[in-house]
Amino acid sequence: MSKILIIEDDKTISMGLEYYLKQEGYDVEIANSFEEAKNPIKESNISLVLLDLGLPDKNGFEVFKYIKEKNDIPVIFLTAIDDEVSIVMGLDMGADDYITKPFKARELLSRIKRTLRKESGLDTNKIIIKNIEIDLKQAKVFKNGIDVMLTALEYKILLILATNPNQVFTREQILADIWDVNEDFVNDNTLTVYIKRLREKIEDNKDNPKIIQTVRGIGYKIEN
């Protein structure tokens, strides 16, 4: 499970982010000042930092430098400061992203996932899972080197799980992601059908799946 450190002095925002990200399966730690963030920054189990520029005890750019000196982990600036100079400075310093407030939760989640995929080496043109290869550039899936014909929704479901290996997705989370990119209504029963069809196409034995695994009472996951 990826652990996210939120360095944010606005407790309403930090608590809201904590709740949302935990619902999405992340471990979360909050620091409301630089002083509170010092020890967590040194921990080796932090996967990503969401960093506000306007901290009460230290400039956010200085905190960024401190983070990179202690632990070379990805950092996303999440701040109300939206002038071009600050954005360019943050990115030129090596920040992985710069998001201005107010922001949409789904957009933030998408950028977090993209940053973590890049950090883990998954942000390439291909994802390999056992005998399945997903070519992201061509949006194609191959099983043992043979092209597997998936519908757009089947491909999207597979991609949600494959780009977040070992993470359990509830049925509601998968449905929400599908809803974001598809205008057609997809209900819970329809998702069951799509998972069944996906397994028929990519599993060696659809009745004993080794790729898309059911987590009883919760949802689905893919193990890398």
N, C-alpha and C positions, 0 to 999 in steps of 0.2 A: 504494500500500500504506500503510495506517495504521500510524503508529509510536506505541508505548505506552512511557511511562517509568514504571518501577516504583521507587518510593522505599520501601524496606523493609529494616530492619536484620537481619532473620532470613534468612541466606543460603540456608538450606534451602527456605524458602517462596519467596524471590525466584527461585531457580534452577528450582524446580518450575513456577512461573508462566511463567517465560521459555520453558521447554521446551514447555509446553502451548500458549501463545499463538503461538509460532512454528509449531507444528503446524497451527494454525488460520489461518495465512497472515499473521500480523502481524509487523511489525518491532518488536523489543523492545530497550530499553536499561535497565540496572539501576544504581541508586545505593543504597548501603547507609547513607548518612548525608545530612544536609542539605548538608554541604560538597561531597560528590560530586555532588549534584543541581544545584548552582548553574549550572554551564555548560549542561547539557542543558536546564534550564528555559528558558534564554534562546533556545534554538534554535527557529526558526520551523517546523521540520518535525515537532514533537511534536504528535500528534493528541489524546492523552488521558494523564492521569496517574493511576496507582493509588498512593494515599498512605497510609502507616501513620501513626498518631498517636504511637506510642511510639518515636521516633527517639532515638539516643544523644546528639545534639548540639543538638537544637532541638525545641520542641513542635510537633506536627503542625499545629495550628491556625495557628501563626505561619508555618509553611512554606506553608500554603494561601494566606495573605495575600501572601506573597512571590511565589508563582506568579502570582496574579492581577494583581499590580503589573507583573510582567515580561512576561507572556504570557497573554492571556485565553483559556485552553484549558480544556476540561472536566476536572473532577477527581472521582474516586470515592474516598472514604475506605474503606480496607480494613484493619480493625483489630480487635484483641481487646477493645477497650474498648466494652462494650455497654450502658452505663448510659444512661437516657433523656435526661439532661441533655446528654451529649456528642453523642448522635445529633441532638437538636433543634438544638444549637449548630452542628454541622457543616452541617446542611441550611439553617438560617437564614442562615449565612454565604454560602451560594450554591453549596455542593457539589452536584454532579449526582446523587449517590447516596451511600449509607452502608451498607457491607456488613460484617457482623461475622464474625469467625473463631470456629469453623471454618466454611467455606463449601463449597458444591458447585461444582465446576469449571464444569459446564454452566450453572448459574445465574449465575455470574460472567460467563461468556461472553455470555449473553443480555443482561445488564445493560450490558455494554460495547457490544454491537451497538446496543442501544436508544439509548444516550447518543450514539454516533457518528452514528446516523441523525438524531437530533434536531439535532445540531450541523450536519450537512450540509444540513438542510432537508428531509430525506426523511421525518421523523416527522410527516407530515400525513395527511390522509384519502385522498390519492391519490398513486400513483406512475405516471409517464408514461415509457414506453420505446417510442420510435418511434411506431407507430400503435396501441400497446397501452396501455390505461389500467387500472390496478388500483385499485379502490375498496376501501380497507381497512375502512371503516366497514361497508359492506354485504357484504364478502368476495365481491365480484364482479369479473369481468374483462371488458373490452370491447375489441373489435377494430374500428377505424374506427367507433366508436360503437355497435356491435352487440354485445349480450350473448353472451359465449362460455361455454358450459356446461362447467365443469370438475368433475372429481371432487374430493373432499376432499384426496386425496394429490397429485393434479396441481396443485391450488392451492397446497398446502404447498411443493412442490418449486419452483414458480415464485416463490413469496414468498421462499424461502431465497436464491435467486439474485438476485432483483430488489432486495431490500433491502440487498444487498452488491455493488453494481455494480463491475465490473472486478476483483473478487476471484475467483480460481480455486478452485473447490471440488472436492476429490477425490470419487470415488464413495463412499468410506468415510465422509466427512464428511456427505454428503447422507443416506446411509443412517442414520447415527447420529442426525441431527436428526429424521428421519421416525420412527425407533424411539422417540424421546423422547415423541412425541405420539400415536402410533398403536399399538394393541395387536396389530394384525395383523403377521405376519412379512413383511418385504419384503427379498428377496435381490437380488443384483447383476443377475441376468437380468431380474427384475421391474422394476428401476429403468430398464433400457434400454428396456423396453416403455413405461413411463410417459413417458420423455423423447420417445420416438417419437410417442406420442399427443399430447403437449403441442405438439410442433412441427406436427403435422397441424392443430391447432386455432388456433394463434396466428401461425404463419409464413406469409408469402405464398407461399413455395416451400419445402416441407419438405425437399427434397433439397439445397437451398442455403440453410440457415438463417442469418438475419441477427440474430436475437434471442438464442436459446440457442445458444451456440457451443461446439463440442467443442475441448478442449485435449488434443491427442493424447497418450496415455499417462498422462494425469493425471485429467481430469474435465471439468467444464463451467464456463462463466461467462456473464454477461450484461454487455455493455458499454453504458455510458450515453451 
